[in-house]
Amino acid sequence: MGIAGSFKVALAGCGTVGGAVAKILVRDRELIKSRSGVDLELKYIIDIRFDHAKELGLDPGLFQTDLETALKDPEIQCVMELIGGTTLAREVIRRCLLAKKPVVTANKALLAHHGAELWALARREGVSLAFEASCGGGIPLIRAFYDGLLANRLDAFYGIVNGTCNFILTEMIQNGASYSQALKQAQEEGLAEADPTLDVSGGDSAHKLTIMAALAFGRKIELEKIPVTGIDALELMDVAFAQELGYVVKLLAVAQRQSGGLSLRVRPAFISKAHPLAWISGAFNAVSIYGHAVGHTMYYGRGAGGSPTASAVVADLIQIALGAYPLLFSQVKVWPDLGEEEVQLGPDQITSRFYIRTVMQDTPGMFAQMSAILSKHGISISSALQKEPPEDIPGGTGVPVVVTTHTTQEGLVRRALEEFDKTPGVRQKSVLIDIIDEHPERI
């Protein structure tokens, strides 16, 4: 497909990522051809405005405002959707697939909400929909799920998949910055949007988790059923306690097989300093994947940005041009539109170890009351730590007390804390954070 001559493509959307893709296709055309045997030729850049394209010095002869021109052109063998959003982009992809044009997209939000519909449409029309750039930027992560790890029954994966959050947490951990200070620095360095809500709330990570979990487990995953907690309410006190206990706080996208279904969640979590994910700093991403045959593998790199993401988009183009991706798309059975419905466990059913931090009156018997309530709910304490009261605790004097639990169900812990927080002498609502242990290897 396209190997004998040039493989002509159209680009819809020339923003940060689209512009970077166009630059690679124009600047590195000979390099790509020498490495892959594929001559990728950009024929159209489709947009409503071309300010950014002009700033990049791209040939105005490529500019086109009408998508239909590309769809009716028999020479166009693939379209890249890099518009973003979930409305216009969805319509653009649908029109391309119905015109029997393969599509490459980086649109994680669209795929998390409507991916199964679009993959099924591509299959019906006899074309393919590629999306390497949707998760992990330039990291060849999606390919690992549908190709490199295909011989494995995947049991779990843990991912740092949002560079903005990882940068903020790195500043809090390494430099003692507050959340607001770290966020401001991220915005000043261009690593956070003016409105960072989608990133810091965990929504962006949930989109990626939906896509990756569907591929990892070969099941339909419902985004709306994934429990999501962001880093915007994380307190520096808990970051410091994590360090003291031998952990690092990361915003993790977690997927695990548990008895009864899949445990999927996005939330700040404690992970041991000995785990490779604890070393990931700044705006980088990393995902640990556990298979029954391969054991633990980890994928690391730049998870966002125009050039890294463009690298993944162009990789998909090459694989489509070679015919490799269309073959995998038609033969492999892990695609989300082919999977059966899966039981997604609710928050109360999640099984983990937990960190609990409460602030209580420094009087005899308070900790005993806490222990008794936890025991009544079937929760076993693994360790306990009491510190001198810091001066900045609101609501009067109090002592921060930290407890870690043995493995238990989250619902039991939440019910126990709801009861304990009503006890006279408790100064603040208790904080509950997952402790993520290394997944056991089965090899």
Buried (B, 14 or more C-beta within 10 A) or exposed (E): BBEEEBBBBBBBBBBBBBBBBBBBBBEBBEEBBEEBEBBBBBBBBBBEEBEBBEEBEBEEEBBBEEBEBBBEBEEBBBBBBBBBEEEBBBEBBBBBBBBEBBBBBBBBBBBBBBBBBBBBBBBEBEBBBBBBBBBBBBBBBBBBBBBBBBEBBBBBBBBBBBBBBBBBBBBBBEEEBBBEBBBBBBBEEEBBEEEBEBBBBBBBBBBBBBBBBBBBBBBBBBBEBBBBBBBBEBBBBBBBBBBEBEBBBBBBBBBBBBEEBBBBBBBBBBBBEEBEBBEBBBBBBBBBBBBEEBBBBBBBBBBBBBBBBBBBBBBBBBBBBBEEBBEBBEEBEBBBBBBEEBEBBBBEBBBBBBBBBBBBBBEEEBBEBBBEBBEEBEBEBBEEEBBEBEEEBEEEEBBBBBBBBEEBBBBBBBBBBEEBBEBEBBBBEBBBBBBBEBBEEEE
